[in-house]
Amino acid sequence: MFATSFDILKWADSQNVAIGGFNVYNFEGIKAVIEG
């Protein structure tokens, strides 16, 4: 399968969204532990 640069950018962007959401979730969890 031939991936265009657009497909690669789209895939990288979806990965970044997933990783970013995971990091926010982790940060909120750590903050809750520190404040709790």
PDB file of N, CA, C and O in Angstrom:
ATOM      1  N   MET A   1       0.843  -1.204   0.000  1.00  0.00           N
ATOM      2  CA  MET A   1       0.000   0.000   0.000  1.00  0.00           C
ATOM      3  C   MET A   1       0.876   1.251   0.000  1.00  0.00           C
ATOM      4  O   MET A   1       1.851   1.346   0.745  1.00  0.00           O
ATOM      5  N   PHE A   2       0.511   2.196  -0.841  1.00  0.00           N
ATOM      6  CA  PHE A   2       1.279   3.435  -0.937  1.00  0.00           C
ATOM      7  C   PHE A   2       0.617   4.513  -0.090  1.00  0.00           C
ATOM      8  O   PHE A   2      -0.537   4.876  -0.319  1.00  0.00           O
ATOM      9  N   ALA A   3       1.349   5.017   0.879  1.00  0.00           N
ATOM     10  CA  ALA A   3       0.825   6.075   1.742  1.00  0.00           C
ATOM     11  C   ALA A   3       1.295   7.427   1.225  1.00  0.00           C
ATOM     12  O   ALA A   3       2.488   7.642   1.014  1.00  0.00           O
ATOM     13  N   THR A   4       0.364   8.320   1.028  1.00  0.00           N
ATOM     14  CA  THR A   4       0.737   9.667   0.604  1.00  0.00           C
ATOM     15  C   THR A   4       1.200  10.452   1.824  1.00  0.00           C
ATOM     16  O   THR A   4       0.954  10.051   2.962  1.00  0.00           O
ATOM     17  N   SER A   5       1.864  11.558   1.582  1.00  0.00           N
ATOM     18  CA  SER A   5       2.325  12.379   2.704  1.00  0.00           C
ATOM     19  C   SER A   5       1.128  12.890   3.496  1.00  0.00           C
ATOM     20  O   SER A   5       1.225  13.107   4.704  1.00  0.00           O
ATOM     21  N   PHE A   6      -0.011  13.083   2.810  1.00  0.00           N
ATOM     22  CA  PHE A   6      -1.222  13.535   3.507  1.00  0.00           C
ATOM     23  C   PHE A   6      -1.696  12.459   4.471  1.00  0.00           C
ATOM     24  O   PHE A   6      -2.065  12.757   5.607  1.00  0.00           O
ATOM     25  N   ASP A   7      -1.685  11.192   4.014  1.00  0.00           N
ATOM     26  CA  ASP A   7      -2.084  10.083   4.881  1.00  0.00           C
ATOM     27  C   ASP A   7      -1.169  10.004   6.098  1.00  0.00           C
ATOM     28  O   ASP A   7      -1.626   9.785   7.220  1.00  0.00           O
ATOM     29  N   ILE A   8       0.127  10.183   5.861  1.00  0.00           N
ATOM     30  CA  ILE A   8       1.097  10.109   6.956  1.00  0.00           C
ATOM     31  C   ILE A   8       0.865  11.242   7.948  1.00  0.00           C
ATOM     32  O   ILE A   8       0.912  11.032   9.161  1.00  0.00           O
ATOM     33  N   LEU A   9       0.615  12.441   7.431  1.00  0.00           N
ATOM     34  CA  LEU A   9       0.344  13.578   8.312  1.00  0.00           C
ATOM     35  C   LEU A   9      -0.926  13.342   9.116  1.00  0.00           C
ATOM     36  O   LEU A   9      -0.982  13.641  10.309  1.00  0.00           O
ATOM     37  N   LYS A  10      -1.953  12.798   8.447  1.00  0.00           N
ATOM     38  CA  LYS A  10      -3.214  12.522   9.122  1.00  0.00           C
ATOM     39  C   LYS A  10      -3.000  11.490  10.234  1.00  0.00           C
ATOM     40  O   LYS A  10      -3.530  11.630  11.336  1.00  0.00           O
ATOM     41  N   TRP A  11      -2.216  10.453   9.924  1.00  0.00           N
ATOM     42  CA  TRP A  11      -1.942   9.407  10.904  1.00  0.00           C
ATOM     43  C   TRP A  11      -1.158   9.978  12.083  1.00  0.00           C
ATOM     44  O   TRP A  11      -1.482   9.701  13.238  1.00  0.00           O
ATOM     45  N   ALA A  12      -0.115  10.784  11.792  1.00  0.00           N
ATOM     46  CA  ALA A  12       0.699  11.379  12.849  1.00  0.00           C
ATOM     47  C   ALA A  12      -0.157  12.287  13.719  1.00  0.00           C
ATOM     48  O   ALA A  12       0.008  12.317  14.939  1.00  0.00           O
ATOM     49  N   ASP A  13      -1.069  13.027  13.100  1.00  0.00           N
ATOM     50  CA  ASP A  13      -1.944  13.929  13.839  1.00  0.00           C
ATOM     51  C   ASP A  13      -2.856  13.138  14.766  1.00  0.00           C
ATOM     52  O   ASP A  13      -3.065  13.540  15.911  1.00  0.00           O
ATOM     53  N   SER A  14      -3.404  12.020  14.293  1.00  0.00           N
ATOM     54  CA  SER A  14      -4.283  11.211  15.132  1.00  0.00           C
ATOM     55  C   SER A  14      -3.496  10.618  16.296  1.00  0.00           C
ATOM     56  O   SER A  14      -4.022  10.488  17.401  1.00  0.00           O
ATOM     57  N   GLN A  15      -2.237  10.258  16.051  1.00  0.00           N
ATOM     58  CA  GLN A  15      -1.387   9.746  17.125  1.00  0.00           C
ATOM     59  C   GLN A  15      -1.139  10.838  18.159  1.00  0.00           C
ATOM     60  O   GLN A  15      -1.183  10.580  19.362  1.00  0.00           O
ATOM     61  N   ASN A  16      -0.876  12.062  17.689  1.00  0.00           N
ATOM     62  CA  ASN A  16      -0.615  13.174  18.595  1.00  0.00           C
ATOM     63  C   ASN A  16      -1.832  13.486  19.446  1.00  0.00           C
ATOM     64  O   ASN A  16      -1.697  13.782  20.633  1.00  0.00           O
ATOM     65  N   VAL A  17      -3.016  13.424  18.858  1.00  0.00           N
ATOM     66  CA  VAL A  17      -4.249  13.676  19.603  1.00  0.00           C
ATOM     67  C   VAL A  17      -4.409  12.617  20.693  1.00  0.00           C
ATOM     68  O   VAL A  17      -4.752  12.934  21.831  1.00  0.00           O
ATOM     69  N   ALA A  18      -4.157  11.354  20.333  1.00  0.00           N
ATOM     70  CA  ALA A  18      -4.292  10.271  21.301  1.00  0.00           C
ATOM     71  C   ALA A  18      -3.278  10.431  22.428  1.00  0.00           C
ATOM     72  O   ALA A  18      -3.621  10.285  23.601  1.00  0.00           O
ATOM     73  N   ILE A  19      -2.033  10.729  22.074  1.00  0.00           N
ATOM     74  CA  ILE A  19      -0.980  10.890  23.074  1.00  0.00           C
ATOM     75  C   ILE A  19      -1.248  12.121  23.929  1.00  0.00           C
ATOM     76  O   ILE A  19      -1.070  12.082  25.146  1.00  0.00           O
ATOM     77  N   GLY A  20      -1.677  13.216  23.298  1.00  0.00           N
ATOM     78  CA  GLY A  20      -1.981  14.441  24.029  1.00  0.00           C
ATOM     79  C   GLY A  20      -3.101  14.221  25.032  1.00  0.00           C
ATOM     80  O   GLY A  20      -3.018  14.683  26.170  1.00  0.00           O
ATOM     81  N   GLY A  21      -4.150  13.518  24.615  1.00  0.00           N
ATOM     82  CA  GLY A  21      -5.260  13.232  25.517  1.00  0.00           C
ATOM     83  C   GLY A  21      -4.801  12.367  26.680  1.00  0.00           C
ATOM     84  O   GLY A  21      -5.221  12.583  27.817  1.00  0.00           O
ATOM     85  N   PHE A  22      -3.945  11.390  26.407  1.00  0.00           N
ATOM     86  CA  PHE A  22      -3.422  10.516  27.449  1.00  0.00           C
ATOM     87  C   PHE A  22      -2.583  11.307  28.442  1.00  0.00           C
ATOM     88  O   PHE A  22      -2.681  11.088  29.649  1.00  0.00           O
ATOM     89  N   ASN A  23      -1.754  12.231  27.942  1.00  0.00           N
ATOM     90  CA  ASN A  23      -0.916  13.051  28.813  1.00  0.00           C
ATOM     91  C   ASN A  23      -1.752  13.955  29.697  1.00  0.00           C
ATOM     92  O   ASN A  23      -1.444  14.109  30.878  1.00  0.00           O
ATOM     93  N   VAL A  24      -2.803  14.558  29.156  1.00  0.00           N
ATOM     94  CA  VAL A  24      -3.694  15.408  29.952  1.00  0.00           C
ATOM     95  C   VAL A  24      -4.344  14.571  31.046  1.00  0.00           C
ATOM     96  O   VAL A  24      -4.440  15.007  32.193  1.00  0.00           O
ATOM     97  N   TYR A  25      -4.792  13.365  30.689  1.00  0.00           N
ATOM     98  CA  TYR A  25      -5.426  12.467  31.654  1.00  0.00           C
ATOM     99  C   TYR A  25      -4.444  12.120  32.772  1.00  0.00           C
ATOM    100  O   TYR A  25      -4.807  12.148  33.947  1.00  0.00           O
ATOM    101  N   ASN A  26      -3.204  11.794  32.411  1.00  0.00           N
ATOM    102  CA  ASN A  26      -2.176  11.478  33.402  1.00  0.00           C
ATOM    103  C   ASN A  26      -1.893  12.670  34.298  1.00  0.00           C
ATOM    104  O   ASN A  26      -1.780  12.523  35.515  1.00  0.00           O
ATOM    105  N   PHE A  27      -1.777  13.857  33.701  1.00  0.00           N
ATOM    106  CA  PHE A  27      -1.475  15.072  34.454  1.00  0.00           C
ATOM    107  C   PHE A  27      -2.582  15.362  35.453  1.00  0.00           C
ATOM    108  O   PHE A  27      -2.303  15.706  36.602  1.00  0.00           O
ATOM    109  N   GLU A  28      -3.832  15.229  35.034  1.00  0.00           N
ATOM    110  CA  GLU A  28      -4.961  15.464  35.934  1.00  0.00           C
ATOM    111  C   GLU A  28      -4.941  14.446  37.075  1.00  0.00           C
ATOM    112  O   GLU A  28      -5.217  14.792  38.223  1.00  0.00           O
ATOM    113  N   GLY A  29      -4.617  13.202  36.760  1.00  0.00           N
ATOM    114  CA  GLY A  29      -4.563  12.170  37.788  1.00  0.00           C
ATOM    115  C   GLY A  29      -3.459  12.438  38.799  1.00  0.00           C
ATOM    116  O   GLY A  29      -3.671  12.278  40.001  1.00  0.00           O
ATOM    117  N   ILE A  30      -2.291  12.839  38.333  1.00  0.00           N
ATOM    118  CA  ILE A  30      -1.163  13.136  39.220  1.00  0.00           C
ATOM    119  C   ILE A  30      -1.487  14.346  40.088  1.00  0.00           C
ATOM    120  O   ILE A  30      -1.194  14.353  41.284  1.00  0.00           O
ATOM    121  N   LYS A  31      -2.095  15.374  39.484  1.00  0.00           N
ATOM    122  CA  LYS A  31      -2.468  16.587  40.212  1.00  0.00           C
ATOM    123  C   LYS A  31      -3.463  16.243  41.315  1.00  0.00           C
ATOM    124  O   LYS A  31      -3.368  16.771  42.424  1.00  0.00           O
ATOM    125  N   ALA A  32      -4.419  15.361  41.018  1.00  0.00           N
ATOM    126  CA  ALA A  32      -5.419  14.963  42.008  1.00  0.00           C
ATOM    127  C   ALA A  32      -4.756  14.255  43.181  1.00  0.00           C
ATOM    128  O   ALA A  32      -5.145  14.460  44.331  1.00  0.00           O
ATOM    129  N   VAL A  33      -3.765  13.429  42.902  1.00  0.00           N
ATOM    130  CA  VAL A  33      -3.053  12.714  43.966  1.00  0.00           C
ATOM    131  C   VAL A  33      -2.286  13.703  44.838  1.00  0.00           C
ATOM    132  O   VAL A  33      -2.295  13.586  46.064  1.00  0.00           O
ATOM    133  N   ILE A  34      -1.626  14.673  44.215  1.00  0.00           N
ATOM    134  CA  ILE A  34      -0.844  15.659  44.967  1.00  0.00           C
ATOM    135  C   ILE A  34      -1.762  16.531  45.819  1.00  0.00           C
ATOM    136  O   ILE A  34      -1.472  16.791  46.986  1.00  0.00           O
ATOM    137  N   GLU A  35      -2.873  16.983  45.229  1.00  0.00           N
ATOM    138  CA  GLU A  35      -3.783  17.870  45.946  1.00  0.00           C
ATOM    139  C   GLU A  35      -4.638  17.106  46.949  1.00  0.00           C
ATOM    140  O   GLU A  35      -5.062  17.664  47.960  1.00  0.00           O
ATOM    141  N   GLY A  36      -4.893  15.816  46.667  1.00  0.00           N
ATOM    142  CA  GLY A  36      -5.784  15.027  47.508  1.00  0.00           C
ATOM    143  C   GLY A  36      -5.107  14.626  48.782  1.00  0.00           C
ATOM    144  O   GLY A  36      -5.712  13.953  49.617  1.00  0.00           O
TER     145      GLY A  36
END
